[in-house]
Amino acid sequence: MARRRVIVYPPTRTGGRRVRVEACILGTAYSLHDLSVFLCRAGIKGLAEVDATAEDRIEDARELIEWRGGGPGVWEA
């Protein structure tokens, strides 16, 4: 089964990053916790908050998440 592609856009001037899955904008995330909540609500399971930065899971997260304008540690402009 193909995995849906998640795009996390660069931080805005006011902080936070827009999150999109396919053609659907999920909202603006201000932390990895927010991102994990959005993904869970979108039905993307198995990617806990720590998975986005945990060294042993970063490759799985890279397959799913396209980080634009900085990686998972960047949340402010």
Biopython code that builds the backbone (N, CA, C, O; Angstrom):
import numpy as np
from Bio.PDB.StructureBuilder import StructureBuilder

atoms = [
    (1, "MET", "N", (0.843, -1.186, 0.000)),
    (1, "MET", "CA", (0.000, 0.000, 0.000)),
    (1, "MET", "C", (0.883, 1.241, 0.000)),
    (1, "MET", "O", (1.798, 1.349, 0.817)),
    (2, "ALA", "N", (0.625, 2.159, -0.887)),
    (2, "ALA", "CA", (1.420, 3.376, -0.989)),
    (2, "ALA", "C", (1.158, 4.286, 0.195)),
    (2, "ALA", "O", (0.030, 4.409, 0.672)),
    (3, "ARG", "N", (2.224, 4.921, 0.657)),
    (3, "ARG", "CA", (2.098, 5.861, 1.760)),
    (3, "ARG", "C", (1.822, 7.247, 1.208)),
    (3, "ARG", "O", (2.348, 7.627, 0.162)),
    (4, "ARG", "N", (1.002, 7.989, 1.912)),
    (4, "ARG", "CA", (0.709, 9.344, 1.473)),
    (4, "ARG", "C", (1.882, 10.255, 1.809)),
    (4, "ARG", "O", (2.551, 10.083, 2.828)),
    (5, "ARG", "N", (2.112, 11.212, 0.946)),
    (5, "ARG", "CA", (3.231, 12.137, 1.095)),
    (5, "ARG", "C", (2.824, 13.322, 1.951)),
    (5, "ARG", "O", (1.790, 13.946, 1.712)),
    (6, "VAL", "N", (3.644, 13.630, 2.953)),
    (6, "VAL", "CA", (3.415, 14.765, 3.846)),
    (6, "VAL", "C", (4.441, 15.827, 3.509)),
    (6, "VAL", "O", (5.629, 15.529, 3.379)),
    (7, "ILE", "N", (3.990, 17.076, 3.367)),
    (7, "ILE", "CA", (4.907, 18.188, 3.145)),
    (7, "ILE", "C", (4.769, 19.149, 4.311)),
    (7, "ILE", "O", (3.674, 19.602, 4.644)),
    (8, "VAL", "N", (5.919, 19.452, 4.931)),
    (8, "VAL", "CA", (5.978, 20.442, 6.004)),
    (8, "VAL", "C", (6.704, 21.642, 5.412)),
    (8, "VAL", "O", (7.891, 21.569, 5.092)),
    (9, "TYR", "N", (5.982, 22.742, 5.271)),
    (9, "TYR", "CA", (6.500, 23.937, 4.622)),
    (9, "TYR", "C", (7.413, 24.736, 5.556)),
    (9, "TYR", "O", (7.415, 24.510, 6.766)),
    (10, "PRO", "N", (8.192, 25.677, 4.990)),
    (10, "PRO", "CA", (9.084, 26.493, 5.821)),
    (10, "PRO", "C", (8.304, 27.276, 6.878)),
    (10, "PRO", "O", (7.119, 27.560, 6.701)),
    (11, "PRO", "N", (8.976, 27.621, 7.971)),
    (11, "PRO", "CA", (8.318, 28.420, 9.010)),
    (11, "PRO", "C", (7.853, 29.766, 8.459)),
    (11, "PRO", "O", (8.512, 30.375, 7.617)),
    (12, "THR", "N", (6.711, 30.207, 8.954)),
    (12, "THR", "CA", (6.209, 31.526, 8.576)),
    (12, "THR", "C", (6.869, 32.594, 9.442)),
    (12, "THR", "O", (7.547, 32.275, 10.419)),
    (13, "ARG", "N", (6.672, 33.851, 9.088)),
    (13, "ARG", "CA", (7.245, 34.951, 9.883)),
    (13, "ARG", "C", (6.702, 34.972, 11.298)),
    (13, "ARG", "O", (7.388, 35.400, 12.226)),
    (14, "THR", "N", (5.474, 34.512, 11.467)),
    (14, "THR", "CA", (4.859, 34.525, 12.796)),
    (14, "THR", "C", (5.062, 33.206, 13.546)),
    (14, "THR", "O", (4.588, 33.049, 14.672)),
    (15, "GLY", "N", (5.756, 32.274, 12.929)),
    (15, "GLY", "CA", (6.017, 30.978, 13.552)),
    (15, "GLY", "C", (5.062, 29.918, 13.054)),
    (15, "GLY", "O", (3.982, 30.224, 12.549)),
    (16, "GLY", "N", (5.463, 28.683, 13.197)),
    (16, "GLY", "CA", (4.650, 27.568, 12.742)),
    (16, "GLY", "C", (4.933, 27.217, 11.296)),
    (16, "GLY", "O", (5.491, 28.010, 10.537)),
    (17, "ARG", "N", (4.536, 26.016, 10.935)),
    (17, "ARG", "CA", (4.770, 25.500, 9.592)),
    (17, "ARG", "C", (3.489, 24.852, 9.065)),
    (17, "ARG", "O", (2.868, 24.036, 9.746)),
    (18, "ARG", "N", (3.109, 25.224, 7.856)),
    (18, "ARG", "CA", (1.925, 24.633, 7.227)),
    (18, "ARG", "C", (2.223, 23.171, 6.909)),
    (18, "ARG", "O", (3.327, 22.822, 6.491)),
    (19, "VAL", "N", (1.225, 22.332, 7.115)),
    (19, "VAL", "CA", (1.368, 20.890, 6.883)),
    (19, "VAL", "C", (0.320, 20.463, 5.864)),
    (19, "VAL", "O", (-0.862, 20.786, 5.987)),
    (20, "ARG", "N", (0.782, 19.729, 4.857)),
    (20, "ARG", "CA", (-0.107, 19.254, 3.798)),
    (20, "ARG", "C", (0.093, 17.765, 3.591)),
    (20, "ARG", "O", (1.217, 17.262, 3.617)),
    (21, "VAL", "N", (-1.013, 17.068, 3.387)),
    (21, "VAL", "CA", (-0.980, 15.661, 2.977)),
    (21, "VAL", "C", (-1.728, 15.603, 1.660)),
    (21, "VAL", "O", (-2.919, 15.903, 1.582)),
    (22, "GLU", "N", (-0.994, 15.207, 0.619)),
    (22, "GLU", "CA", (-1.533, 15.223, -0.730)),
    (22, "GLU", "C", (-2.080, 16.620, -1.016)),
    (22, "GLU", "O", (-1.326, 17.585, -0.893)),
    (23, "ALA", "N", (-3.333, 16.778, -1.387)),
    (23, "ALA", "CA", (-3.883, 18.090, -1.720)),
    (23, "ALA", "C", (-4.564, 18.765, -0.537)),
    (23, "ALA", "O", (-5.124, 19.851, -0.687)),
    (24, "CYS", "N", (-4.526, 18.147, 0.625)),
    (24, "CYS", "CA", (-5.254, 18.648, 1.789)),
    (24, "CYS", "C", (-4.322, 19.350, 2.779)),
    (24, "CYS", "O", (-3.372, 18.749, 3.281)),
    (25, "ILE", "N", (-4.601, 20.625, 3.054)),
    (25, "ILE", "CA", (-3.866, 21.356, 4.080)),
    (25, "ILE", "C", (-4.439, 20.947, 5.439)),
    (25, "ILE", "O", (-5.634, 21.100, 5.691)),
    (26, "LEU", "N", (-3.571, 20.424, 6.307)),
    (26, "LEU", "CA", (-4.023, 19.972, 7.618)),
    (26, "LEU", "C", (-4.048, 21.097, 8.641)),
    (26, "LEU", "O", (-4.817, 21.051, 9.601)),
    (27, "GLY", "N", (-3.215, 22.099, 8.438)),
    (27, "GLY", "CA", (-3.159, 23.226, 9.373)),
    (27, "GLY", "C", (-1.732, 23.690, 9.551)),
    (27, "GLY", "O", (-0.841, 23.320, 8.786)),
    (28, "THR", "N", (-1.523, 24.511, 10.576)),
    (28, "THR", "CA", (-0.201, 25.022, 10.906)),
    (28, "THR", "C", (0.276, 24.363, 12.188)),
    (28, "THR", "O", (-0.368, 24.459, 13.233)),
    (29, "ALA", "N", (1.408, 23.697, 12.091)),
    (29, "ALA", "CA", (2.003, 23.038, 13.255)),
    (29, "ALA", "C", (3.044, 23.970, 13.872)),
    (29, "ALA", "O", (3.781, 24.654, 13.162)),
    (30, "TYR", "N", (3.092, 23.986, 15.179)),
    (30, "TYR", "CA", (4.055, 24.805, 15.904)),
    (30, "TYR", "C", (5.083, 23.946, 16.640)),
    (30, "TYR", "O", (5.960, 24.468, 17.328)),
    (31, "SER", "N", (4.965, 22.623, 16.488)),
    (31, "SER", "CA", (5.888, 21.696, 17.148)),
    (31, "SER", "C", (5.724, 20.309, 16.533)),
    (31, "SER", "O", (4.808, 20.068, 15.747)),
    (32, "LEU", "N", (6.620, 19.406, 16.902)),
    (32, "LEU", "CA", (6.500, 18.024, 16.456)),
    (32, "LEU", "C", (5.234, 17.386, 17.012)),
    (32, "LEU", "O", (4.626, 16.535, 16.362)),
    (33, "HIS", "N", (4.841, 17.794, 18.204)),
    (33, "HIS", "CA", (3.606, 17.269, 18.780)),
    (33, "HIS", "C", (2.420, 17.635, 17.884)),
    (33, "HIS", "O", (1.593, 16.781, 17.566)),
    (34, "ASP", "N", (2.337, 18.909, 17.477)),
    (34, "ASP", "CA", (1.256, 19.334, 16.579)),
    (34, "ASP", "C", (1.271, 18.506, 15.296)),
    (34, "ASP", "O", (0.226, 18.052, 14.830)),
    (35, "LEU", "N", (2.449, 18.313, 14.735)),
    (35, "LEU", "CA", (2.574, 17.540, 13.501)),
    (35, "LEU", "C", (2.059, 16.120, 13.707)),
    (35, "LEU", "O", (1.323, 15.600, 12.868)),
    (36, "SER", "N", (2.439, 15.488, 14.816)),
    (36, "SER", "CA", (1.993, 14.120, 15.049)),
    (36, "SER", "C", (0.480, 14.045, 15.230)),
    (36, "SER", "O", (-0.141, 13.067, 14.812)),
    (37, "VAL", "N", (-0.126, 15.068, 15.849)),
    (37, "VAL", "CA", (-1.589, 15.109, 16.002)),
    (37, "VAL", "C", (-2.248, 15.230, 14.631)),
    (37, "VAL", "O", (-3.213, 14.522, 14.347)),
    (38, "PHE", "N", (-1.739, 16.119, 13.778)),
    (38, "PHE", "CA", (-2.288, 16.274, 12.426)),
    (38, "PHE", "C", (-2.221, 14.951, 11.664)),
    (38, "PHE", "O", (-3.191, 14.549, 11.022)),
    (39, "LEU", "N", (-1.071, 14.278, 11.737)),
    (39, "LEU", "CA", (-0.896, 13.034, 11.000)),
    (39, "LEU", "C", (-1.834, 11.949, 11.513)),
    (39, "LEU", "O", (-2.384, 11.173, 10.732)),
    (40, "CYS", "N", (-2.011, 11.901, 12.813)),
    (40, "CYS", "CA", (-2.936, 10.920, 13.394)),
    (40, "CYS", "C", (-4.362, 11.194, 12.924)),
    (40, "CYS", "O", (-5.079, 10.265, 12.552)),
    (41, "ARG", "N", (-4.774, 12.451, 12.938)),
    (41, "ARG", "CA", (-6.119, 12.812, 12.486)),
    (41, "ARG", "C", (-6.321, 12.515, 11.006)),
    (41, "ARG", "O", (-7.439, 12.252, 10.563)),
    (42, "ALA", "N", (-5.226, 12.558, 10.243)),
    (42, "ALA", "CA", (-5.302, 12.274, 8.807)),
    (42, "ALA", "C", (-5.253, 10.771, 8.538)),
    (42, "ALA", "O", (-5.298, 10.337, 7.387)),
    (43, "GLY", "N", (-5.161, 9.983, 9.611)),
    (43, "GLY", "CA", (-5.154, 8.541, 9.449)),
    (43, "GLY", "C", (-3.791, 7.937, 9.214)),
    (43, "GLY", "O", (-3.683, 6.768, 8.843)),
    (44, "ILE", "N", (-2.749, 8.718, 9.424)),
    (44, "ILE", "CA", (-1.389, 8.215, 9.258)),
    (44, "ILE", "C", (-0.902, 7.764, 10.630)),
    (44, "ILE", "O", (-0.549, 8.580, 11.482)),
    (45, "LYS", "N", (-0.889, 6.475, 10.822)),
    (45, "LYS", "CA", (-0.543, 5.887, 12.119)),
    (45, "LYS", "C", (0.904, 5.407, 12.118)),
    (45, "LYS", "O", (1.522, 5.244, 11.065)),
    (46, "GLY", "N", (1.422, 5.187, 13.305)),
    (46, "GLY", "CA", (2.739, 4.579, 13.437)),
    (46, "GLY", "C", (3.898, 5.546, 13.373)),
    (46, "GLY", "O", (5.048, 5.110, 13.328)),
    (47, "LEU", "N", (3.644, 6.829, 13.366)),
    (47, "LEU", "CA", (4.721, 7.814, 13.377)),
    (47, "LEU", "C", (4.526, 8.678, 14.607)),
    (47, "LEU", "O", (3.883, 9.726, 14.558)),
    (48, "ALA", "N", (5.085, 8.223, 15.695)),
    (48, "ALA", "CA", (4.963, 8.962, 16.949)),
    (48, "ALA", "C", (5.755, 10.254, 16.864)),
    (48, "ALA", "O", (6.582, 10.425, 15.968)),
    (49, "GLU", "N", (5.503, 11.156, 17.788)),
    (49, "GLU", "CA", (6.179, 12.451, 17.805)),
    (49, "GLU", "C", (7.693, 12.289, 17.740)),
    (49, "GLU", "O", (8.363, 12.997, 16.989)),
    (50, "VAL", "N", (8.226, 11.372, 18.514)),
    (50, "VAL", "CA", (9.678, 11.213, 18.534)),
    (50, "VAL", "C", (10.213, 10.581, 17.257)),
    (50, "VAL", "O", (11.395, 10.727, 16.948)),
    (51, "ASP", "N", (9.371, 9.886, 16.514)),
    (51, "ASP", "CA", (9.837, 9.240, 15.294)),
    (51, "ASP", "C", (10.351, 10.230, 14.264)),
    (51, "ASP", "O", (11.197, 9.881, 13.441)),
    (52, "ALA", "N", (9.858, 11.447, 14.299)),
    (52, "ALA", "CA", (10.270, 12.432, 13.300)),
    (52, "ALA", "C", (11.718, 12.862, 13.497)),
    (52, "ALA", "O", (12.333, 13.382, 12.566)),
    (53, "THR", "N", (12.279, 12.656, 14.694)),
    (53, "THR", "CA", (13.662, 13.044, 14.933)),
    (53, "THR", "C", (14.532, 11.916, 15.469)),
    (53, "THR", "O", (15.757, 12.043, 15.462)),
    (54, "ALA", "N", (13.946, 10.822, 15.932)),
    (54, "ALA", "CA", (14.742, 9.733, 16.489)),
    (54, "ALA", "C", (15.684, 9.188, 15.422)),
    (54, "ALA", "O", (15.261, 8.900, 14.302)),
    (55, "GLU", "N", (16.947, 9.049, 15.767)),
    (55, "GLU", "CA", (17.956, 8.658, 14.792)),
    (55, "GLU", "C", (17.644, 7.329, 14.116)),
    (55, "GLU", "O", (17.889, 7.175, 12.920)),
    (56, "ASP", "N", (17.112, 6.375, 14.857)),
    (56, "ASP", "CA", (16.840, 5.060, 14.272)),
    (56, "ASP", "C", (15.589, 5.048, 13.406)),
    (56, "ASP", "O", (15.354, 4.066, 12.702)),
    (57, "ARG", "N", (14.777, 6.103, 13.431)),
    (57, "ARG", "CA", (13.553, 6.145, 12.636)),
    (57, "ARG", "C", (13.560, 7.268, 11.604)),
    (57, "ARG", "O", (12.591, 7.415, 10.859)),
    (58, "ILE", "N", (14.612, 8.053, 11.543)),
    (58, "ILE", "CA", (14.621, 9.225, 10.665)),
    (58, "ILE", "C", (14.466, 8.826, 9.201)),
    (58, "ILE", "O", (13.845, 9.565, 8.437)),
    (59, "GLU", "N", (15.003, 7.695, 8.790)),
    (59, "GLU", "CA", (14.860, 7.274, 7.402)),
    (59, "GLU", "C", (13.400, 6.990, 7.060)),
    (59, "GLU", "O", (12.939, 7.353, 5.978)),
    (60, "ASP", "N", (12.666, 6.346, 7.968)),
    (60, "ASP", "CA", (11.244, 6.117, 7.739)),
    (60, "ASP", "C", (10.505, 7.437, 7.629)),
    (60, "ASP", "O", (9.639, 7.592, 6.768)),
    (61, "ALA", "N", (10.834, 8.390, 8.489)),
    (61, "ALA", "CA", (10.183, 9.694, 8.460)),
    (61, "ALA", "C", (10.515, 10.435, 7.170)),
    (61, "ALA", "O", (9.663, 11.136, 6.622)),
    (62, "ARG", "N", (11.734, 10.289, 6.685)),
    (62, "ARG", "CA", (12.128, 10.953, 5.435)),
    (62, "ARG", "C", (11.353, 10.411, 4.247)),
    (62, "ARG", "O", (11.068, 11.147, 3.303)),
    (63, "GLU", "N", (11.009, 9.130, 4.286)),
    (63, "GLU", "CA", (10.198, 8.562, 3.206)),
    (63, "GLU", "C", (8.804, 9.163, 3.195)),
    (63, "GLU", "O", (8.189, 9.294, 2.136)),
    (64, "LEU", "N", (8.308, 9.525, 4.357)),
    (64, "LEU", "CA", (6.949, 10.031, 4.502)),
    (64, "LEU", "C", (6.890, 11.543, 4.441)),
    (64, "LEU", "O", (5.994, 12.106, 3.812)),
    (65, "ILE", "N", (7.848, 12.215, 5.099)),
    (65, "ILE", "CA", (7.776, 13.668, 5.282)),
    (65, "ILE", "C", (8.823, 14.375, 4.438)),
    (65, "ILE", "O", (10.006, 14.035, 4.469)),
    (66, "GLU", "N", (8.364, 15.361, 3.687)),
    (66, "GLU", "CA", (9.272, 16.241, 2.951)),
    (66, "GLU", "C", (9.352, 17.547, 3.747)),
    (66, "GLU", "O", (8.376, 18.292, 3.835)),
    (67, "TRP", "N", (10.513, 17.810, 4.317)),
    (67, "TRP", "CA", (10.725, 19.015, 5.112)),
    (67, "TRP", "C", (11.254, 20.120, 4.201)),
    (67, "TRP", "O", (12.301, 19.958, 3.576)),
    (68, "ARG", "N", (10.553, 21.218, 4.123)),
    (68, "ARG", "CA", (10.992, 22.354, 3.304)),
    (68, "ARG", "C", (11.379, 23.507, 4.230)),
    (68, "ARG", "O", (10.636, 23.851, 5.149)),
    (69, "GLY", "N", (12.538, 24.096, 3.984)),
    (69, "GLY", "CA", (12.959, 25.248, 4.773)),
    (69, "GLY", "C", (13.450, 24.890, 6.156)),
    (69, "GLY", "O", (13.313, 25.683, 7.087)),
    (70, "GLY", "N", (14.015, 23.720, 6.304)),
    (70, "GLY", "CA", (14.545, 23.289, 7.594)),
    (70, "GLY", "C", (13.945, 21.980, 8.038)),
    (70, "GLY", "O", (12.833, 21.635, 7.638)),
    (71, "GLY", "N", (14.653, 21.262, 8.846)),
    (71, "GLY", "CA", (14.222, 19.953, 9.293)),
    (71, "GLY", "C", (13.292, 20.011, 10.491)),
    (71, "GLY", "O", (12.714, 21.055, 10.793)),
    (72, "PRO", "N", (13.155, 18.886, 11.168)),
    (72, "PRO", "CA", (12.191, 18.773, 12.261)),
    (72, "PRO", "C", (12.502, 19.627, 13.487)),
    (72, "PRO", "O", (11.657, 19.768, 14.371)),
    (73, "GLY", "N", (13.692, 20.193, 13.551)),
    (73, "GLY", "CA", (14.037, 21.054, 14.694)),
    (73, "GLY", "C", (13.759, 22.533, 14.445)),
    (73, "GLY", "O", (14.013, 23.358, 15.323)),
    (74, "VAL", "N", (13.246, 22.885, 13.272)),
    (74, "VAL", "CA", (13.038, 24.290, 12.906)),
    (74, "VAL", "C", (11.553, 24.612, 12.915)),
    (74, "VAL", "O", (10.799, 24.084, 12.097)),
    (75, "TRP", "N", (11.123, 25.475, 13.833)),
    (75, "TRP", "CA", (9.710, 25.831, 13.934)),
    (75, "TRP", "C", (9.473, 27.340, 13.929)),
    (75, "TRP", "O", (8.325, 27.785, 13.907)),
    (76, "GLU", "N", (10.535, 28.119, 13.949)),
    (76, "GLU", "CA", (10.389, 29.582, 13.895)),
    (76, "GLU", "C", (11.210, 30.116, 12.748)),
    (76, "GLU", "O", (12.224, 29.531, 12.366)),
    (77, "ALA", "N", (10.762, 31.242, 12.196)),
    (77, "ALA", "CA", (11.470, 31.856, 11.060)),
    (77, "ALA", "C", (12.784, 32.449, 11.512)),
    (77, "ALA", "O", (13.521, 33.008, 10.700)),
]
sb = StructureBuilder()
sb.init_structure("model")
sb.init_model(0)
sb.init_chain("A")
sb.init_seg("    ")
for serial, (resi, resn, name, xyz) in enumerate(atoms, 1):
    if name == "N":
        sb.init_residue(resn, " ", resi, " ")
    sb.init_atom(name, np.array(xyz, "f"), 0.0, 1.0, " ", f" {name:<3s}", serial, name[0])
structure = sb.get_structure()
